[in-house]
Amino acid sequence: MSSQSSRATIIDVAELAKVSRQTVTRALNDLADVSPATKQRVLEAARTLNYRPNRAAQSLVQGRRTTVGLILDDLGNPYFAELASALSRQAAERGWSLLLCDVGSDPVRGRAQVASMVQGVDAVLLTGCRSDTLSLLPREILEGTGVRMPVIMLDGPTHPRLDARVVLDIAPAMTTALRHLEGLGRNRIAFIGSTEGPGDRRDLYRAHLAGTDPAALEFDDIADEESIDGGSRAARRLLRDRPETDAVLVYNDIMAIGVLKALAEAGKAVPDDIAVMGIDGLTMGRAVTPELSTLTIDKSEIARAAVTLLDRALGAGVGDDEPEVARVSLTLTLRESA
């Protein structure tokens, strides 16, 4: 955030626009007794100073609930559905409304959806683990040329525009999972990755193997789309190209369920022939046979951290130089598959 943003106050805006502080408040809250010309002058002054109003106070003035926009990569993925549910409950506890925006895979359509959504919200939460959702934000929000709106990233890259981030502490969890599989006597551990998400989980897997079994790095990566079908296709390639595999760590649970399906079709016993472990901790992992072992991401913890960060951003009226970061750990959940 810029130092100018940190210094600007409502008094600064009033002085630049040559109006009273009360007029600034009424103009920024879009009240009817401010002329269009005066409102435009106030908005231009706010943009010039990169002023961010106290959105929580605005909601009180306007007599309405705080509304938070949630931008998701794909609500059809159960992970995002569970996360949205947890965020909805946390928002409701504070009397906030949550507006969902499922942007899908079409950036043009997604950008139009986001542009429409931000017109009616006070702040934005967005996920960024599969696609560049930040780029879908209107330019005036992303570049900070409009009246500032708090923006918080959930499991995605950093950016100067962000007020805060919730980061998954994936590295130690991956090490725990791989050591558990090795402790079971598995010495041919494969990784099935995603063609849609970032390669950080694959890189952590490869870094671990580099210190334990460098020969395993000679294999090409096995990856597919984040779906049950994608996991099944990857598992079939795994059985064809690496028949010696005795354990597999999968990019996420939905793909891991597809892996279980393909292994069953191939007559492979899990975990006797091949142990399987996912990442996400989806509820549906308990509905398959065998039940899926996984690195559990506590969606409720993400939601609590996000809402706490957002509450501070809404009430602050100023921005910090660097986004505030909250870290969420993953937990090894052992069931029947590993």
C-alpha positions as CSV (number, residue, x, y, z in Angstrom):
1,M,0.0,0.0,0.0
2,S,1.2,3.5,-0.7
3,S,2.3,5.8,2.1
4,Q,-0.1,8.4,0.6
5,S,-3.0,5.9,1.3
6,S,-1.8,5.5,4.9
7,R,-1.8,9.3,5.5
8,A,-5.0,10.3,3.8
9,T,-8.0,11.1,6.0
10,I,-11.6,12.3,5.4
11,I,-10.4,15.8,6.4
12,D,-7.8,15.7,3.6
13,V,-10.5,14.8,1.1
14,A,-12.8,17.6,2.4
15,E,-10.0,20.1,2.0
16,L,-9.1,19.0,-1.5
17,A,-12.7,19.0,-2.6
18,K,-13.4,22.3,-0.8
19,V,-16.4,20.9,1.0
20,S,-17.2,20.0,4.6
21,R,-16.4,16.7,6.2
22,Q,-20.1,15.9,6.5
23,T,-20.5,16.5,2.7
24,V,-17.7,14.0,2.0
25,T,-19.4,11.4,4.2
26,R,-22.7,11.9,2.5
27,A,-21.2,11.9,-1.0
28,L,-19.2,8.7,-0.4
29,N,-22.4,7.1,1.0
30,D,-24.3,8.1,-2.1
31,L,-27.0,10.0,-0.2
32,A,-29.5,11.9,-2.2
33,D,-29.0,15.4,-0.9
34,V,-25.5,15.8,-2.5
35,S,-25.5,17.3,-6.0
36,P,-23.9,15.2,-8.8
37,A,-21.2,17.9,-9.4
38,T,-20.3,17.9,-5.7
39,K,-20.3,14.1,-5.5
40,Q,-18.0,13.9,-8.5
41,R,-15.6,16.5,-7.0
42,V,-15.5,14.4,-3.7
43,L,-14.9,11.2,-5.6
44,E,-12.1,12.7,-7.6
45,A,-10.5,14.0,-4.4
46,A,-10.7,10.6,-2.8
47,R,-9.1,9.0,-5.8
48,T,-6.4,11.5,-6.0
49,L,-5.5,10.9,-2.3
50,N,-6.0,7.2,-2.6
51,Y,-8.4,7.5,0.3
52,R,-10.1,4.4,1.7
53,P,-13.2,5.1,3.7
54,N,-14.2,3.1,6.8
55,R,-16.6,0.7,5.2
56,A,-18.0,-0.5,8.5
57,A,-18.9,3.1,9.4
58,Q,-20.4,3.6,5.9
59,S,-22.7,0.6,6.4
60,L,-24.0,2.1,9.7
61,V,-24.6,5.5,8.0
62,Q,-26.5,3.8,5.2
63,G,-28.5,1.6,7.5
64,R,-27.5,-1.6,5.7
65,R,-25.5,-4.8,6.3
66,T,-21.9,-5.1,5.3
67,T,-21.8,-7.1,2.1
68,V,-18.7,-9.1,1.2
69,G,-18.0,-10.5,-2.2
70,L,-16.4,-13.9,-2.5
71,I,-14.7,-14.8,-5.8
72,L,-14.2,-18.5,-6.3
73,D,-12.4,-20.4,-9.0
74,D,-14.9,-23.3,-9.3
75,L,-17.9,-23.8,-7.0
76,G,-18.3,-27.3,-8.6
77,N,-15.2,-28.4,-6.8
78,P,-16.3,-29.6,-3.3
79,Y,-13.3,-27.8,-1.7
80,F,-14.6,-24.4,-2.7
81,A,-18.2,-25.3,-1.7
82,E,-17.0,-26.3,1.8
83,L,-14.9,-23.1,2.0
84,A,-17.9,-20.9,0.9
85,S,-20.1,-22.6,3.5
86,A,-17.6,-21.9,6.3
87,L,-17.2,-18.3,5.2
88,S,-20.9,-17.8,5.0
89,R,-21.3,-19.0,8.6
90,Q,-18.5,-16.8,9.9
91,A,-19.9,-13.7,8.0
92,A,-23.3,-14.3,9.4
93,E,-21.9,-14.3,13.0
94,R,-20.9,-10.7,12.4
95,G,-24.1,-9.7,10.7
96,W,-22.5,-9.6,7.2
97,S,-23.9,-10.8,4.0
98,L,-21.8,-12.9,1.6
99,L,-22.2,-12.7,-2.2
100,L,-20.7,-15.5,-4.2
101,C,-19.1,-15.1,-7.6
102,D,-18.1,-18.4,-9.4
103,V,-15.8,-17.2,-12.2
104,G,-15.2,-20.6,-13.9
105,S,-12.7,-21.0,-16.7
106,D,-13.7,-18.2,-19.1
107,P,-11.8,-15.0,-18.1
108,V,-14.0,-12.7,-20.3
109,R,-17.2,-13.9,-18.7
110,G,-15.5,-14.0,-15.2
111,R,-14.3,-10.4,-15.6
112,A,-17.9,-9.3,-16.4
113,Q,-19.3,-11.2,-13.4
114,V,-16.8,-9.7,-11.1
115,A,-17.4,-6.2,-12.4
116,S,-21.1,-6.6,-11.7
117,M,-20.5,-8.0,-8.2
118,V,-18.2,-5.4,-6.9
119,Q,-20.8,-2.7,-7.5
120,G,-22.7,-4.0,-4.5
121,V,-20.1,-5.0,-2.0
122,D,-18.0,-3.4,0.6
123,A,-15.0,-5.7,0.4
124,V,-13.7,-8.7,-1.6
125,L,-12.4,-12.1,-0.6
126,L,-10.9,-14.2,-3.4
127,T,-9.3,-17.5,-3.9
128,G,-6.2,-17.7,-6.2
129,C,-5.0,-21.3,-6.0
130,R,-6.2,-22.3,-9.5
131,S,-6.4,-19.1,-11.6
132,D,-5.4,-15.5,-11.6
133,T,-8.6,-14.2,-10.0
134,L,-6.9,-10.9,-9.1
135,S,-6.7,-10.0,-12.8
136,L,-10.5,-10.2,-13.0
137,L,-11.0,-7.2,-10.7
138,P,-11.9,-3.9,-12.3
139,R,-8.8,-1.9,-13.0
140,E,-9.7,1.0,-10.7
141,I,-9.9,-1.5,-7.8
142,L,-6.8,-3.4,-8.7
143,E,-4.7,-0.3,-9.4
144,G,-6.2,1.6,-6.4
145,T,-7.3,4.5,-8.6
146,G,-10.9,4.4,-7.3
147,V,-12.2,4.7,-3.7
148,R,-10.3,1.9,-1.9
149,M,-12.0,-1.4,-1.3
150,P,-10.4,-4.0,1.0
151,V,-9.2,-7.1,-0.9
152,I,-8.1,-10.3,0.8
153,M,-6.5,-13.3,-0.9
154,L,-7.3,-16.8,0.4
155,D,-4.6,-19.3,-0.7
156,G,-3.1,-17.4,-3.6
157,P,-0.2,-15.2,-4.6
158,T,0.8,-12.0,-3.0
159,H,0.1,-8.6,-4.7
160,P,0.7,-5.0,-3.6
161,R,-3.0,-4.3,-3.8
162,L,-3.9,-6.9,-1.2
163,D,-4.8,-5.8,2.3
164,A,-4.2,-9.3,3.7
165,R,-3.6,-12.9,2.8
166,V,-4.6,-16.3,4.3
167,V,-1.7,-18.7,3.5
168,L,-1.8,-22.5,3.7
169,D,1.4,-23.8,5.4
170,I,1.7,-26.7,2.9
171,A,5.4,-27.5,3.1
172,P,5.6,-29.1,6.5
173,A,2.4,-31.0,5.8
174,M,3.8,-32.5,2.6
175,T,6.9,-33.6,4.5
176,T,4.7,-35.2,7.2
177,A,2.6,-37.1,4.5
178,L,5.6,-38.4,2.6
179,R,7.4,-39.5,5.8
180,H,4.3,-41.3,6.9
181,L,4.2,-43.2,3.6
182,E,7.9,-44.0,3.9
183,G,7.3,-45.2,7.5
184,L,4.8,-47.7,6.1
185,G,7.7,-49.2,4.1
186,R,6.7,-47.6,0.8
187,N,9.7,-46.7,-1.3
188,R,8.2,-46.1,-4.7
189,I,6.0,-43.0,-4.0
190,A,4.5,-41.2,-6.9
191,F,2.8,-37.8,-7.0
192,I,-0.2,-37.0,-9.2
193,G,-0.4,-33.3,-9.8
194,S,-2.9,-30.7,-11.3
195,T,-2.7,-29.2,-14.7
196,E,-4.8,-26.3,-13.4
197,G,-3.3,-25.3,-10.1
198,P,0.3,-24.1,-9.3
199,G,3.2,-26.5,-9.2
200,D,4.1,-25.8,-5.6
201,R,2.9,-29.2,-4.3
202,R,4.8,-31.0,-7.1
203,D,7.9,-29.0,-6.3
204,L,7.7,-29.9,-2.6
205,Y,7.4,-33.6,-3.5
206,R,10.3,-33.4,-5.9
207,A,12.5,-31.6,-3.3
208,H,11.7,-34.3,-0.7
209,L,12.5,-37.1,-3.1
210,A,15.8,-35.4,-4.2
211,G,17.1,-36.2,-0.7
212,T,15.7,-39.7,-0.4
213,D,15.4,-41.3,-3.9
214,P,16.9,-39.1,-6.6
215,A,16.2,-41.9,-9.2
216,A,12.5,-41.2,-8.8
217,L,13.0,-37.8,-10.3
218,E,13.8,-39.4,-13.7
219,F,10.1,-40.0,-14.3
220,D,8.0,-37.4,-16.1
221,D,5.3,-35.7,-14.0
222,I,1.9,-37.2,-14.0
223,A,-0.8,-34.6,-13.9
224,D,-4.4,-34.0,-15.1
225,E,-7.4,-31.8,-14.5
226,E,-8.8,-31.4,-10.9
227,S,-11.7,-33.8,-11.1
228,I,-12.6,-37.4,-10.4
229,D,-12.1,-38.2,-14.1
230,G,-8.8,-36.4,-14.1
231,G,-7.6,-38.4,-11.1
232,S,-8.7,-41.7,-12.8
233,R,-6.8,-40.9,-16.0
234,A,-3.7,-40.0,-14.1
235,A,-3.9,-43.2,-12.1
236,R,-4.2,-45.3,-15.3
237,R,-1.1,-43.7,-16.7
238,L,0.7,-44.3,-13.4
239,L,-0.1,-48.0,-13.5
240,R,1.1,-48.2,-17.1
241,D,4.3,-46.1,-16.8
242,R,5.3,-46.9,-13.2
243,P,4.0,-50.3,-12.3
244,E,6.3,-50.5,-9.3
245,T,4.6,-47.7,-7.5
246,D,3.4,-48.7,-4.0
247,A,2.1,-45.3,-2.8
248,V,0.7,-42.1,-4.3
249,L,0.2,-38.6,-2.9
250,V,-2.4,-36.8,-4.9
251,Y,-2.8,-33.0,-5.5
252,N,-6.3,-32.9,-3.9
253,D,-9.0,-35.1,-2.6
254,I,-11.3,-34.9,-5.6
255,M,-8.5,-36.3,-7.8
256,A,-7.6,-38.9,-5.2
257,I,-11.1,-40.3,-5.3
258,G,-10.7,-40.7,-9.0
259,V,-7.4,-42.5,-8.3
260,L,-9.2,-44.9,-5.9
261,K,-11.8,-45.6,-8.6
262,A,-9.2,-46.4,-11.3
263,L,-7.2,-48.6,-8.9
264,A,-10.3,-50.6,-8.0
265,E,-11.1,-51.1,-11.7
266,A,-7.5,-52.4,-12.3
267,G,-7.9,-54.9,-9.4
268,K,-5.4,-53.1,-7.2
269,A,-6.0,-53.4,-3.4
270,V,-5.7,-50.2,-1.4
271,P,-3.7,-49.8,0.7
272,D,-2.1,-53.3,0.4
273,D,-0.9,-52.9,-3.2
274,I,-0.9,-49.1,-3.3
275,A,-1.4,-46.6,-0.5
276,V,-3.3,-43.4,-1.5
277,M,-3.3,-40.0,0.2
278,G,-5.1,-36.8,-0.8
279,I,-4.9,-33.2,0.2
280,D,-7.9,-31.1,1.3
281,G,-9.8,-33.0,3.9
282,L,-13.1,-33.1,2.0
283,T,-16.1,-34.6,3.8
284,M,-16.8,-36.8,0.8
285,G,-13.5,-38.6,1.5
286,R,-15.2,-40.5,4.2
287,A,-17.9,-41.7,1.8
288,V,-15.7,-43.7,-0.5
289,T,-14.2,-47.2,0.1
290,P,-11.6,-47.4,1.4
291,E,-12.0,-44.1,3.3
292,L,-9.4,-41.6,2.1
293,S,-6.4,-40.6,4.1
294,T,-5.6,-36.9,3.6
295,L,-3.9,-33.7,4.6
296,T,-6.9,-31.8,6.1
297,I,-7.3,-28.1,5.4
298,D,-9.5,-26.7,8.1
299,K,-11.9,-24.5,6.1
300,S,-13.4,-23.1,9.2
301,E,-10.0,-21.9,10.3
302,I,-9.5,-20.3,7.0
303,A,-12.9,-18.6,7.3
304,R,-12.2,-17.3,10.8
305,A,-8.8,-15.9,9.8
306,A,-10.3,-14.3,6.7
307,V,-13.1,-12.7,8.5
308,T,-10.9,-11.4,11.3
309,L,-8.5,-9.9,8.8
310,L,-11.4,-8.4,6.9
311,D,-12.9,-6.9,10.0
312,R,-9.7,-5.0,10.7
313,A,-9.4,-3.9,7.1
314,L,-13.0,-2.6,7.0
315,G,-12.6,-0.6,10.2
316,A,-9.1,0.7,9.6
317,G,-9.7,3.3,7.0
318,V,-6.0,3.1,6.1
319,G,-3.7,0.5,4.5
320,D,-0.3,-1.0,5.5
321,D,2.8,-1.2,3.4
322,E,2.6,-5.0,3.2
323,P,-0.4,-7.3,3.3
324,E,-1.1,-8.8,6.7
325,V,-0.6,-12.6,6.6
326,A,-2.4,-15.3,8.6
327,R,-1.1,-18.9,8.2
328,V,-3.3,-22.0,8.4
329,S,-1.7,-25.4,9.1
330,L,-2.7,-28.7,7.5
331,T,-3.4,-31.9,9.6
332,L,-2.6,-35.4,8.7
333,T,-5.9,-37.4,8.8
334,L,-5.3,-41.1,8.6
335,R,-8.1,-43.4,7.4
336,E,-8.1,-46.7,5.5
337,S,-6.3,-45.8,2.3
338,A,-2.9,-45.1,3.8
